[in-house]
Amino acid sequence: MSSTYIKTTIPSFRLVVEMKVSITSGKGEGPTRLNALDNALLDAGIGNVNLIKVSSIIPTNSRVVKLPSLEQGSMINCVLSHSISDNKGDLISAAIAAALSDNIGCVAENSGVNKDPNIIREEAVSMVEYMMERRGEKIKNLIVEEINHKVSECGAVVAALIYL
């Protein structure tokens, strides 16, 4: 009995897909903490979708675009920063910093209550700069989205990077 061995070579290729991301923020008040958060998500344009929190890496060949209208009920990956307070007069803040290089991108989120909004922003930027430095990447584009809100009754703020 004889057997034949045929060796074939399949050419390798890399499929390059451009990913789009969007950065958004919103604020809201409501009768409960949950309602305030829901209203902040609605204000940001992401309140009618299911958000899936992911870690903070943006793939190669990604670009930042304006947030499009999202299909209601769809599953959307995101990096989410939020702050909620039911103490009247509190200053709540949320920030997202995204850094892109030629090879990869990173996202850092930060939030706080009654903290200087400039510090919230600076900490987010510092964290994303460190993440890129740790990976040996040079930042070509740095985008920061921040939102602040003085609580009336029960308030929330959100800042998010959405993977489209």
N, C-alpha and C positions, 0 to 999 in steps of 0.2 A: 504494500500500500504506500503510495507516495502522497506527499502533501506539498502544496505550493504556498509560499509566503509572498504576499505582495505588499510592498511598502509604498504607501502613498504619502505625499506631503500636501497638506492643506495650507495654503498661504495664510499667514496671520495678518490681521489688520485690526486697527483700533477705530471703533466707531466714535466719532467726535460729535457729541450732542451739546448744543448750547442750552444752558439752563438760564432761566430768568428768575430773578428775585425782586421783591418789592419791599420797601420799608414804609411803615405807616405808624400812626399814633392816634390816640383818642382819649377823651375824658368823659366822665358821666357821673351823675348823681342818681340815687334811687332810695327806696324805703329800706332796703337791706343791702348788706355787703354784696351778695350775689347779684341783686338787681343793678347796683352801681357798676359792678364789673361788666355785666351784660350790656349796659348802656354805653360804657367806654368802648367795648368791642364793636358795638354798632356804629359809634362815632368814628372809629378807625376804619370802618368798611369791612370788618371781618367777623361781625356778630351773627351772621346766618350760615356759618360753616362750622365744621368740627375741626378744631385745632389739635394737631399732634405735635407736642413739644419734642424737638430733636436737639442734638448737640450742635456745635457752632462751626461747622466747616462748610464753606461754599466751594463747589467743584470748579475745576478749570473751565474756561470758556463760558463763564457766567456773566450776565450783565444785569444791571439794575434798571428796572422799568417802572413806570407809573402803575399803581395798583389797578388792575382791571376789575370789572364786575365779576364776582365769583359765583359759581353755580350754588344755589342754596342746598345745604346738606352735604356738600362735598367734603372730602377728607383733605385737609391742607396741613402740610408740614410747616413748622415755624419755630423760630427762636423768640420767646416771649418774655418781656419784662413788664411787671405790673406792681402797683402799690394801691392798697385800699385802706381807708380809715373812716371810722364813724365818729370821730372827734371833731366837732365844729371848730373851724379855724386852722386845722392842720394843713400844712403844705405838703402835698404828695407829689413825687416825681418818679419818672421812669425814663430810661435812656437805652438806646441800642447803638452800638458802634460797629460798623462793618469795614474791614480792610481787605482790599484786593491786590494781588500781585499778578504776574504773568502765569503763575502755576496753581495758585490756590487762594482761597479767601477764608477769613476767620470773622466770627461775630462774638461780641461780648455784650452782656446786658447788665444793667445796674438799676437799682431803685432805692427809694428811701422816703422816710416821713420826717418832716421838719429838719431836713438837711439842706444845706446850701445847694441849689440846683447846679451851680457851676462845678461843685465837687462831684456830684452825681455824674455829670457829663465827663469831667476830667478822669474820673476813675474808670469809666467805660472805655475811654480812649486809651488810657494807660494799659488796661488789661488786653485790649486787642493788639496794641503795639507789641506788648510782650509776647503774645501768642505767635505773631508773625516772626518776631526776632528769634524765638525758640525754634522755629521751623526753618530758619535761614532765609526768609523771604523778605524782599524789599517791597514796601507798600507803594503802589502806584496810585491808588484811589482810596480815600478815607471818607466815609459817609457817617454822619451822626444824626440820629433822630431823637429828640427829647421832648417831653411834655411835662408841664407842671400845673397843679390845680389846687386852689384853696378850697377846702371842704366846707360846704354849707350845712349839710346834715350827715350824709353818708356818701362819700365820693370814691372814685377809682380812676386811675390812669393806666394806659397800656402803651407800650411801644413794641413793635414786632418787625421781624424780618420774615417775610412769607416766601416760601419756595413755590414757584409756579410751574 
